[in-house]
Amino acid sequence: MSQYTDGSYLEKVKDWHASDAPWKAKKIILMLEKHQISPKAVYDIGCGAGEILVELQRHMGRDIVFRGYDISPQGIDICRPKENRTLKFFNQDFLLTEMNPCDLLLLLDVFEHVPDYIGFLEKLREKSFLFLFHIPLDISVQAIKRKTSIMLENRTKYGHLHYFTKETALSTLSDTGYEVIDYFYTDDREMMRPPKTLRHRLVYEVRKWLYKLDPDLSAFMFASYNLMVLARRAR
């Protein structure tokens, strides 16, 4: 976890994933609109550069309270100039804060980085009424075929300590006291330029065709899928 506090993560990921924010924000809004959720307070845990909250505020308006938390002082330094009356950032461990539960808690590509992710999720459960998780699905046939090089790259560069399929991700949330309301896949390939070589274009087209036919099978076969999950505390 030291790479998030000693500056080494910023050296590896210069924009702290800020370029991904418009795409992720659209997926969040899609889920919220689908379920007619209009939160008054949205907190983002592991907010990084804070750009997702900026995008959400741009779409949802400044009457909503937005709060971003991150243990990285470098990440929060990037966030500070983006603050306004209802958007604030804190260099704190959110689990150590004392406050009433918020309406919606965002954990976007977060708990795969946490050594004790089970304990983390159990403690976090009391901090909000609704939760929106974005979970990388690092385990796939493609990743294993490459002798786990994709998983090792995600471990070395991005700090992923735990790897999931759709089934193990959903089971993890269930086991730690969450009730899954809805979920859908997201695909990192949507943010990438179309492949140039014939071989890679063919793979890309097969991937798209298979996803339309059977999303579960496509996510099992190919890398770079994630799961967006809306959940609440189990009753």
C-alpha positions in Angstrom: 0.0 0.0 0.0 3.0 2.3 0.4 3.0 3.1 -3.4 -0.2 5.2 -2.8 1.5 7.3 -0.1 5.1 7.6 -1.2 4.5 9.0 -4.7 5.6 5.9 -6.6 2.0 5.2 -8.0 1.9 8.7 -9.5 5.3 8.0 -11.2 3.7 4.9 -12.9 0.3 6.4 -13.6 0.9 10.0 -14.4 -2.7 11.2 -14.7 -4.0 8.9 -11.9 -6.6 7.6 -14.3 -8.2 11.0 -14.8 -8.6 10.3 -18.5 -10.9 7.3 -17.7 -13.3 9.6 -15.7 -15.8 10.6 -18.4 -16.3 7.0 -19.4 -16.7 5.7 -15.8 -19.0 8.6 -14.9 -21.3 7.7 -17.8 -21.5 4.2 -16.6 -22.3 5.4 -13.0 -25.1 7.7 -14.3 -26.5 4.9 -16.5 -26.9 2.7 -13.4 -28.4 5.5 -11.3 -30.9 6.6 -14.0 -31.9 3.0 -14.6 -32.9 2.7 -10.9 -34.2 6.3 -10.5 -31.6 6.9 -7.8 -31.2 10.6 -6.9 -28.7 10.8 -4.0 -28.2 13.9 -1.9 -24.7 12.9 -0.8 -22.2 10.9 -2.9 -18.8 9.9 -1.4 -16.0 8.4 -3.5 -13.5 6.1 -1.7 -10.1 5.9 -3.3 -11.0 9.0 -5.4 -7.5 9.4 -6.9 -7.4 12.5 -9.1 -11.0 13.3 -8.2 -12.1 13.7 -11.8 -15.0 11.2 -11.6 -16.7 13.4 -9.0 -16.0 16.4 -11.2 -17.8 14.7 -14.0 -20.7 13.6 -11.8 -21.2 17.1 -10.4 -21.2 18.4 -14.0 -24.1 16.1 -14.8 -25.9 15.9 -11.5 -25.6 19.5 -10.3 -24.1 21.4 -7.4 -27.0 20.9 -5.0 -25.6 17.4 -4.3 -22.8 17.0 -1.7 -19.7 15.3 -3.2 -16.9 14.1 -1.1 -13.7 12.3 -2.2 -11.4 10.4 0.1 -7.9 9.0 -0.6 -5.0 7.9 1.5 -2.6 9.3 -1.1 -1.4 12.9 -0.4 -0.2 13.1 -4.1 -3.7 12.2 -5.3 -5.4 14.7 -3.0 -2.9 17.4 -4.1 -4.2 16.9 -7.7 -7.8 17.1 -6.4 -7.5 20.4 -4.4 -7.9 22.8 -7.3 -11.1 21.1 -8.3 -12.9 21.8 -5.1 -16.0 24.1 -4.8 -18.8 24.7 -2.4 -20.3 21.2 -2.6 -17.2 19.2 -3.8 -14.5 18.6 -1.2 -11.5 16.2 -1.0 -9.9 14.6 2.1 -6.5 12.9 2.6 -8.0 10.4 5.1 -8.7 6.8 5.6 -12.4 6.7 5.2 -12.9 3.9 7.6 -11.5 6.0 10.4 -13.9 8.9 9.8 -17.0 9.3 12.1 -20.1 10.4 10.3 -23.6 9.5 9.5 -24.1 7.1 6.5 -24.2 8.8 3.1 -26.7 8.1 0.4 -24.3 6.6 -2.1 -20.7 5.3 -1.7 -18.5 4.8 -4.8 -15.8 2.2 -4.7 -14.4 2.2 -8.3 -11.5 -0.1 -8.8 -10.7 -0.1 -5.1 -11.0 -3.2 -3.0 -8.7 -5.4 -5.3 -5.9 -3.1 -3.9 -6.6 -3.7 -0.2 -4.7 -6.5 1.5 -7.6 -7.4 3.9 -10.3 -6.8 1.4 -12.8 -8.9 3.3 -12.4 -7.0 6.5 -12.4 -3.7 4.6 -15.8 -4.5 2.9 -17.3 -5.6 6.2 -16.4 -2.4 8.0 -17.4 -0.3 5.0 -20.9 -1.7 5.0 -22.2 0.6 7.7 -21.0 3.8 6.0 -23.7 4.1 3.4 -27.2 3.1 2.3 -26.2 2.3 -1.3 -23.0 1.2 -2.8 -21.7 1.3 -6.4 -18.7 -0.9 -7.1 -16.6 -1.1 -10.2 -14.6 -4.3 -10.0 -11.9 -5.4 -12.6 -12.3 -9.0 -13.8 -8.7 -9.9 -14.1 -9.2 -13.7 -14.4 -10.0 -14.8 -17.9 -9.0 -17.4 -20.4 -6.9 -14.8 -22.2 -5.1 -13.8 -19.0 -4.3 -17.4 -18.1 -3.3 -18.3 -21.7 -0.7 -15.5 -21.5 0.7 -17.2 -18.4 -1.0 -14.7 -16.1 1.1 -11.8 -17.6 -2.0 -9.6 -17.7 -2.6 -10.2 -14.0 1.0 -9.7 -13.1 1.1 -6.4 -15.1 -2.0 -5.3 -13.2 -0.3 -6.2 -10.0 3.0 -4.5 -10.8 1.7 -1.3 -12.4 -1.7 -0.8 -10.7 -1.3 -2.6 -7.4 -4.0 -5.3 -7.9 -3.6 -7.8 -5.1 -6.7 -9.9 -5.7 -8.2 -11.2 -8.9 -11.9 -11.8 -9.7 -14.3 -13.3 -12.1 -17.9 -12.2 -12.1 -18.9 -15.0 -9.9 -16.2 -14.5 -7.3 -16.8 -10.7 -7.2 -20.5 -11.1 -6.6 -19.8 -13.9 -4.0 -17.4 -11.6 -2.2 -20.0 -8.9 -1.8 -22.6 -11.4 -0.6 -20.2 -13.0 1.9 -19.4 -9.6 3.4 -23.0 -8.5 3.9 -24.1 -6.8 0.7 -27.2 -7.5 -1.3 -26.7 -7.0 -5.0 -29.4 -5.0 -6.7 -28.1 -5.0 -10.2 -24.9 -5.3 -12.2 -23.6 -5.0 -15.7 -20.3 -5.4 -17.5 -18.1 -2.6 -18.6 -15.3 -3.0 -21.2 -12.0 -1.1 -21.0 -11.7 -1.6 -24.7 -14.3 1.1 -25.2 -11.7 3.7 -24.2 -9.0 2.4 -26.5 -8.3 3.1 -30.1 -9.4 0.3 -32.6 -6.5 -2.1 -33.2 -4.4 -1.6 -36.3 -3.1 -5.1 -37.2 -5.3 -7.6 -39.0 -4.9 -10.2 -36.3 -5.9 -7.8 -33.5 -8.8 -6.4 -35.5 -10.1 -10.0 -36.0 -9.9 -10.7 -32.2 -11.6 -7.4 -31.5 -14.5 -8.2 -33.9 -14.8 -11.7 -32.4 -14.9 -10.2 -28.9 -17.7 -7.8 -29.9 -19.7 -10.5 -31.6 -19.4 -12.9 -28.7 -20.4 -10.2 -26.2 -23.6 -9.6 -28.1 -24.3 -13.3 -28.2 -23.3 -14.2 -24.6 -21.8 -11.4 -22.4 -20.8 -13.9 -19.6 -18.8 -16.0 -22.0 -17.1 -13.0 -23.6 -16.1 -11.8 -20.1 -14.8 -15.2 -19.2 -12.8 -15.5 -22.4 -11.3 -12.1 -22.8 -9.4 -9.6 -20.6 -10.2 -6.0 -19.8 -13.8 -6.5 -18.6 -15.1 -5.1 -15.3 -18.3 -5.4 -13.3 -20.4 -2.4 -12.2 -22.4 -3.4 -9.2 -25.2 -1.6 -7.4 -25.6 -3.0 -3.9 -27.1 -2.2 -0.4 -26.5 -3.6 3.0 -28.1 -7.0 3.4 -31.2 -7.0 5.5 
